[in-house]
Amino acid sequence: MKTIQETRRRTPLQEFRAAIRDIIPLAFGVAIYGAAFGLLAAQAGMSELQTGVMGTFVFAGSSQIVAAERLVAGAGAFAAIVAGLALNLRLLLMTASLRDEFAGRPIWQVLLGVHLTSDENWALMHAARAKGMHAGYWYLVGGGASLLLVWIVSTVLGVSFAKALPDPRAVGIDFAFTAAFIAILCNLWRGVEDFLPWAVSIGCAGALTLLTPVEPSWALAFGGVAGAAVAGIFQND
């Protein structure tokens, strides 16, 4: 039976504060792979300012990691951007599911909400609702704003730390690309319902890379599109 506190509608400020409090455990994980991305960004020749600006306007860990990896591999800026965008096509499905939260709001609020939507605060909002709590637009924004701040700070600190090391490869920092991406994948995995789109995406990207002359960046892009299409068809949003 729901309590009065659970069913009572919160003010926007109360929602915002509740999200900041509730997302703290998830923020620790974001900080860890944010620092790892900072190490990768340093390998790609990015400064603290460039990394902070990228995190502010992109705010998508997996996309940023793939884009940085492609830059280090010499794929070029355009290919890096395409690969990063393709990997995060799932966000189109996630933001589409928020149409009720965005309905009737001014365009700046819609754009803010879309930009701050991530796997963590989107899932947290639905988990809070499942517990009977009122969690709407400002709950989503509060969680997203917290994660954005944590992401920017941790990535910038990661760059600073990498630059302080005399030889990052000598201490195994060159493995950070792989470690950070594994961490993000583990965070994104929701269970067996993700198996089919993930399998299609991995299979498509792998087949194109191994069996065709397609550049790996484009193989990642095609794989991301294929996985997102399968997720949309089977409503894995």
C-alpha positions in Angstrom: 0.0 0.0 0.0 1.5 3.4 -1.0 2.1 5.9 1.7 1.0 9.5 1.7 4.6 10.6 1.1 5.0 8.3 -1.9 1.8 9.4 -3.6 2.0 13.1 -2.9 3.0 15.2 -5.9 6.4 16.9 -5.5 7.2 20.4 -6.5 9.8 20.7 -9.3 12.5 21.7 -6.7 11.6 18.7 -4.6 11.9 16.4 -7.6 15.2 17.9 -8.6 16.7 17.5 -5.1 15.3 13.9 -4.8 17.0 13.0 -8.0 20.4 14.4 -6.9 20.1 12.3 -3.7 18.9 9.1 -5.4 21.5 9.1 -8.2 24.6 9.4 -5.9 25.3 5.6 -6.0 25.2 5.6 -9.9 27.4 8.7 -10.0 30.3 6.8 -8.5 30.3 4.5 -11.5 30.1 7.4 -13.9 33.1 9.0 -12.1 35.2 5.9 -12.6 34.7 5.5 -16.3 34.7 9.3 -16.7 38.3 9.3 -15.3 39.1 6.4 -17.6 37.9 8.4 -20.6 40.0 11.3 -19.5 43.1 9.1 -19.8 41.9 8.2 -23.3 41.3 11.8 -24.3 44.9 12.6 -23.2 46.2 9.9 -25.5 44.1 11.4 -28.3 46.0 14.7 -27.7 43.0 16.5 -26.1 43.5 19.2 -23.4 41.5 19.6 -20.2 39.5 22.4 -21.8 38.7 20.4 -25.0 37.7 17.4 -22.9 35.4 19.5 -20.7 33.8 21.1 -23.7 33.3 17.8 -25.4 31.7 16.3 -22.3 29.4 19.3 -21.9 28.0 19.3 -25.4 28.2 15.5 -26.1 27.5 14.0 -22.7 27.6 10.4 -23.9 30.3 8.2 -22.5 30.2 5.4 -25.0 30.1 7.8 -28.0 33.0 9.9 -26.6 35.1 6.8 -26.0 34.5 5.4 -29.5 35.2 8.8 -31.1 38.4 9.2 -29.2 39.5 5.7 -30.0 38.9 6.4 -33.7 40.9 9.6 -33.5 43.8 7.7 -32.0 43.6 5.1 -34.7 43.8 7.8 -37.3 40.3 7.4 -38.7 39.7 11.1 -39.0 37.2 13.4 -37.3 34.2 12.7 -39.6 34.5 8.9 -39.2 35.0 9.3 -35.4 31.8 11.5 -35.2 29.8 9.0 -37.3 30.9 6.0 -35.2 30.1 7.8 -32.0 26.6 8.9 -33.2 25.7 5.4 -34.4 26.7 3.9 -31.1 24.2 6.1 -29.2 21.2 5.7 -31.5 19.5 4.0 -28.6 19.0 7.5 -27.1 16.5 8.2 -29.8 14.3 5.4 -28.5 14.8 6.6 -24.9 13.9 10.2 -25.5 11.0 9.1 -27.7 9.6 7.3 -24.6 9.6 10.6 -22.7 7.1 12.4 -24.9 4.6 12.6 -22.0 7.3 14.3 -19.8 8.1 16.8 -22.6 4.5 17.5 -23.7 3.5 21.1 -23.3 6.9 22.3 -22.2 8.8 25.2 -23.8 11.4 24.2 -26.4 14.3 25.0 -24.1 13.1 22.6 -21.5 12.6 19.9 -24.1 16.1 20.4 -25.5 17.5 20.4 -21.9 15.7 17.2 -21.1 16.8 15.5 -24.2 20.4 16.5 -23.7 20.5 15.4 -20.1 18.9 12.0 -20.7 21.3 9.1 -20.1 20.9 5.5 -19.3 21.3 6.1 -15.6 18.8 8.9 -14.9 16.3 7.4 -17.4 16.4 4.1 -15.6 16.4 5.7 -12.2 13.2 7.7 -13.0 11.3 4.6 -14.0 12.6 2.7 -11.0 11.4 5.5 -8.7 7.9 5.3 -10.4 7.8 1.6 -9.9 8.3 2.2 -6.2 5.2 4.5 -6.2 7.2 7.8 -6.1 6.3 10.8 -8.2 9.2 11.2 -10.6 8.7 13.4 -13.7 10.6 15.9 -15.9 12.5 17.6 -13.1 13.5 14.3 -11.6 15.0 13.4 -14.9 16.8 16.7 -15.2 18.1 16.7 -11.7 19.7 13.3 -12.1 21.1 14.2 -15.5 22.5 17.5 -14.3 24.3 15.7 -11.4 25.8 13.1 -13.8 26.9 15.8 -16.2 28.8 17.6 -13.5 30.4 14.4 -12.3 31.3 13.4 -15.9 32.9 16.7 -16.7 35.0 16.9 -13.5 36.1 13.2 -13.7 37.1 13.4 -17.3 39.1 16.6 -16.9 40.8 15.1 -13.8 41.6 12.0 -15.9 43.3 14.2 -18.5 45.3 16.0 -15.9 46.4 12.8 -14.3 47.5 11.3 -17.6 49.6 14.4 -18.4 51.3 14.1 -15.1 52.6 10.6 -15.9 56.0 10.5 -17.7 55.0 7.5 -19.8 51.3 6.3 -19.6 52.0 3.2 -21.6 54.6 2.0 -19.2 52.0 1.7 -16.4 49.4 0.1 -18.6 47.3 3.3 -19.2 47.0 2.4 -22.9 44.6 -0.4 -21.8 42.2 2.4 -20.6 40.3 2.4 -23.9 39.3 -1.2 -23.4 38.7 -1.0 -19.7 36.5 2.1 -20.0 34.4 0.6 -22.8 33.9 -2.6 -20.9 32.8 -0.6 -17.8 30.2 1.3 -19.9 29.0 -1.9 -21.6 28.5 -3.6 -18.2 26.5 -0.5 -17.1 24.3 -0.5 -20.2 23.4 -4.2 -20.0 19.9 -4.5 -18.7 19.4 -8.3 -19.0 18.4 -10.9 -21.5 16.1 -8.5 -23.3 19.2 -6.8 -24.7 20.7 -9.9 -26.1 19.2 -9.8 -29.6 20.0 -6.1 -30.5 23.4 -6.4 -29.0 24.1 -9.7 -30.9 22.9 -8.1 -34.2 25.0 -5.0 -33.6 28.2 -7.0 -32.7 27.7 -9.5 -35.5 27.1 -6.8 -38.1 30.1 -4.7 -37.1 32.3 -7.8 -36.8 31.3 -9.2 -40.1 31.9 -6.0 -41.9 35.3 -5.5 -40.3 36.5 -9.1 -40.9 34.9 -9.9 -44.2 34.8 -6.6 -46.1 37.2 -3.7 -46.8 34.9 -1.4 -44.9 36.9 0.9 -42.5 36.2 -0.1 -38.8 34.6 3.3 -38.0 31.9 2.7 -40.6 31.5 -0.9 -39.5 30.8 0.4 -36.0 28.3 2.9 -37.4 26.4 0.2 -39.4 26.4 -2.1 -36.4 24.9 0.6 -34.2 22.2 1.3 -36.8 21.4 -2.4 -37.1 21.2 -2.9 -33.4 19.0 0.2 -32.9 16.7 -0.9 -35.7 16.2 -4.4 -34.1 15.7 -2.8 -30.6 13.0 -0.5 -32.1 11.2 -3.3 -33.9 11.1 -5.4 -30.8 10.4 -2.4 -28.5 13.6 -2.8 -26.5 13.7 0.8 -25.5 
